[in-house]
Every structure is written in C-alpha cells, then in structure tokens.
C-alpha cells in the first residue's frame, strides 16, 4: 500500500486534499523515510482545509460540516478508531466499510474542490500547459475582460472566468497615459 501511494504521488503534478498539508503528507513522508523509500518527485498541494479557514467562517471547518453546509454531500458514518482496529485485525466487514468511507471521502472532496475552486489562493496555474490564453485556475477559454488590476507600479487587464468565476489579471501591463500636473517648470 505504501509503494502504491508513493507511485501515485510520484506521478502527480498536483495533490488535492483536506488537512493533507499537516497530516496526510507528513505521515506518508514519515513512512517513506522509515522504509528507506526516496521522496517522490515534486508536486504542488492544494489543501482545501487551508482555503476553508482563510476564505470562509463556517462554525466548523471539518470536511463533513463544510460539505453539508454547502449541500454537496456528507461523509460516511463509521465507528471511529474501532473500524481501524478491526481492519488491522483483518475483519472483512470493517474493510468494506473502510473502502466505502474512503470512496465517499474522495467524491465529497472533489465536489468541494469544484465548489470552492475560484476561492483557492495560490492554486497552481493550469493555464501554463497550453499555448493559448486560458483561465489559470480551471483552464477554461471562456473569460472576459473586466476592468484593470492595479499594482503599486503597473496596471494590468483584469479578467473573470465565465466557467469557474475566478478573477485574474493579464501577464502584460497596460500602458497608461501620464497627465502632467504642471503645465511648465521654471
């Protein structure tokens, strides 16, 4: 199982998870180093728990609570640690519940990812894999120019994706006309 997880991470460009930055990935890394397995190739991480904490104020940031609040599903109920103990003891019924629990977790996580996609700061730019202009978050070619994004030193065209709703700015600055405050010096 550990080698299978390593192979998946090794092939991944991006890993999407919930609390994986603090729990799952460090736990896997500990197992890799303990069993003398080298690190997988580098990948980006999108931790939806970090996005939920930063962007929203739900009464609870647990995956099940957030998913229910957004009406996108719920996690499978189980017996907690007891299920894990039974799985380790080889209990076939517990393993079936564990599989159902994990499969549902993935579908809930995917639905949550799709819902909060335009809210995820630091999302890897999926638009860099193509030669044409695409939404950096979802890769859609359906976006429209909506004003300017102004930084401390430049102005850029600002766009909004019509598929995912994400706001982003263009890569090249817009030249601005400078109006002189004074008509002459001297």
C-alpha positions as CSV (number, residue, x, y, z in Angstrom):
1,X,0.0,0.0,0.0
2,X,2.9,2.4,0.8
3,X,4.6,1.8,-2.5
4,X,1.2,2.3,-4.3
5,X,0.8,5.7,-2.5
6,X,4.4,6.6,-3.5
7,X,3.8,5.8,-7.1
8,X,0.7,8.0,-7.2
9,X,2.5,10.9,-5.6
10,X,5.4,10.4,-7.9
11,X,3.1,10.8,-11.0
12,X,1.2,13.7,-9.6
13,X,1.6,17.3,-10.6
14,X,-0.9,18.5,-8.0
15,X,-2.3,16.7,-4.9
16,X,-5.7,18.0,-3.6
17,X,-6.6,17.1,-0.1
18,X,-8.2,18.2,3.2
19,X,-5.8,18.7,6.0
20,X,-3.2,16.8,4.0
21,X,-0.5,19.5,4.4
22,X,-0.5,19.0,8.1
23,X,-1.4,15.3,8.4
24,X,-1.5,13.0,5.4
25,X,1.6,14.1,3.5
26,X,3.9,14.3,6.6
27,X,2.5,10.9,7.7
28,X,3.3,9.4,4.3
29,X,6.7,11.1,4.3
30,X,7.5,9.6,7.7
31,X,6.6,6.1,6.4
32,X,8.7,6.7,3.2
33,X,11.8,7.6,5.2
34,X,11.3,4.9,7.8
35,X,11.1,2.3,5.0
36,X,14.0,3.8,3.1
37,X,11.9,4.9,0.1
38,X,13.2,8.1,-1.6
39,X,11.0,11.1,-1.8
40,X,8.5,11.2,-4.7
41,X,9.0,13.7,-7.5
42,X,8.0,17.3,-6.5
43,X,4.3,18.1,-6.7
44,X,2.0,21.0,-5.7
45,X,-0.5,20.7,-2.9
46,X,-4.0,22.2,-2.7
47,X,-5.3,21.9,0.8
48,X,-9.0,22.7,0.9
49,X,-8.9,23.0,4.7
50,X,-6.5,25.9,4.4
51,X,-8.8,27.5,1.9
52,X,-11.9,27.0,4.1
53,X,-10.1,28.6,7.1
54,X,-8.9,31.5,5.1
55,X,-11.9,32.3,2.9
56,X,-14.9,31.4,4.9
57,X,-16.2,31.4,8.5
58,X,-18.1,28.2,8.9
59,X,-18.9,27.3,12.6
60,X,-16.7,24.2,12.0
61,X,-14.1,23.5,9.4
62,X,-14.4,19.8,9.4
63,X,-14.9,18.4,5.9
64,X,-18.3,16.8,6.8
65,X,-19.6,20.1,8.2
66,X,-18.5,22.2,5.3
67,X,-19.8,19.7,2.7
68,X,-23.2,19.5,4.4
69,X,-23.4,23.3,4.8
70,X,-22.7,23.7,1.0
71,X,-25.2,20.8,0.3
72,X,-22.7,18.8,-1.7
73,X,-22.8,15.6,0.3
74,X,-21.7,14.1,3.6
75,X,-19.1,11.7,4.8
76,X,-19.9,8.0,5.5
77,X,-20.6,7.4,9.2
78,X,-18.4,4.8,10.9
79,X,-17.3,3.5,14.3
80,X,-14.2,5.6,14.5
81,X,-10.9,4.1,15.8
82,X,-12.7,0.8,16.3
83,X,-13.0,0.5,12.5
84,X,-9.3,0.9,12.1
85,X,-8.6,-1.7,14.8
86,X,-10.9,-4.2,13.1
87,X,-9.3,-3.5,9.7
88,X,-5.8,-4.2,11.2
89,X,-7.2,-7.5,12.6
90,X,-8.4,-8.5,9.1
91,X,-12.1,-8.0,9.6
92,X,-13.6,-8.2,6.1
93,X,-16.8,-6.2,7.1
94,X,-14.6,-3.4,8.5
95,X,-12.6,-3.3,5.3
96,X,-15.7,-2.9,3.2
97,X,-16.8,0.0,5.4
98,X,-13.3,1.5,5.2
99,X,-13.5,1.3,1.4
100,X,-16.9,2.8,1.3
101,X,-15.8,5.6,3.7
102,X,-12.7,6.4,1.6
103,X,-14.5,6.4,-1.7
104,X,-17.2,8.8,-0.4
105,X,-14.4,11.0,1.1
106,X,-13.0,11.3,-2.4
107,X,-16.3,12.2,-4.0
108,X,-17.1,14.8,-1.3
109,X,-13.6,16.3,-1.6
110,X,-14.0,16.5,-5.4
111,X,-17.4,18.2,-5.1
112,X,-16.0,20.7,-2.5
113,X,-13.0,21.4,-4.7
114,X,-15.2,22.2,-7.7
115,X,-17.4,24.5,-5.5
116,X,-14.6,26.5,-3.9
117,X,-12.2,26.5,-6.9
118,X,-12.4,30.2,-7.6
119,X,-11.7,30.9,-3.9
120,X,-8.4,29.0,-3.7
121,X,-5.5,31.3,-3.4
122,X,-2.2,30.0,-4.8
123,X,-3.9,27.4,-7.0
124,X,-1.4,26.0,-9.4
125,X,-1.7,27.7,-12.8
126,X,-3.3,25.1,-15.1
127,X,-3.3,27.6,-18.0
128,X,0.5,27.2,-18.4
129,X,0.1,23.8,-20.1
130,X,-1.3,25.3,-23.2
131,X,-0.1,27.8,-25.9
132,X,-3.2,29.9,-25.7
133,X,-4.7,32.2,-23.1
134,X,-6.7,30.2,-20.5
135,X,-8.1,30.7,-17.0
136,X,-5.1,29.9,-14.7
137,X,-7.4,28.2,-12.2
138,X,-9.7,25.9,-14.3
139,X,-8.1,26.1,-17.8
140,X,-11.3,27.5,-19.5
141,X,-11.0,29.7,-22.5
142,X,-14.3,31.4,-21.5
143,X,-13.3,34.6,-19.7
144,X,-14.0,38.3,-20.2
145,X,-12.0,41.4,-19.6
146,X,-13.4,43.3,-16.6
147,X,-11.5,46.4,-15.7
148,X,-7.9,46.8,-14.5
149,X,-5.8,45.2,-11.8
150,X,-3.6,48.0,-10.4
151,X,-0.4,47.2,-8.5
152,X,1.9,49.7,-6.9
153,X,3.7,50.3,-10.2
154,X,1.7,48.9,-13.1
155,X,-1.8,48.4,-14.5
156,X,-2.9,45.1,-16.0
157,X,-6.0,44.0,-17.7
158,X,-8.3,42.1,-15.3
159,X,-10.4,39.1,-16.3
160,X,-13.1,37.0,-14.8
161,X,-13.6,33.3,-15.9
162,X,-17.1,32.6,-17.0
163,X,-16.8,29.0,-16.0
164,X,-15.3,28.9,-12.5
165,X,-15.8,32.6,-11.6
166,X,-12.1,33.2,-10.7
167,X,-10.7,36.7,-11.1
168,X,-7.2,37.0,-12.6
169,X,-5.0,39.5,-14.3
170,X,-3.2,39.5,-17.6
171,X,0.5,39.0,-17.9
172,X,1.4,42.2,-19.7
173,X,0.9,45.7,-18.3
174,X,-1.3,48.3,-19.9
175,X,0.5,51.5,-20.9
176,X,-1.1,54.4,-19.2
177,X,-1.1,57.9,-20.4
178,X,0.6,60.2,-18.0
179,X,-1.0,63.5,-17.4
180,X,1.3,66.2,-16.2
181,X,0.2,68.0,-13.1
182,X,2.1,71.2,-14.1
183,X,2.0,72.8,-17.5
184,X,5.5,74.0,-17.2
185,X,8.5,74.3,-14.9
186,X,10.5,77.3,-14.4
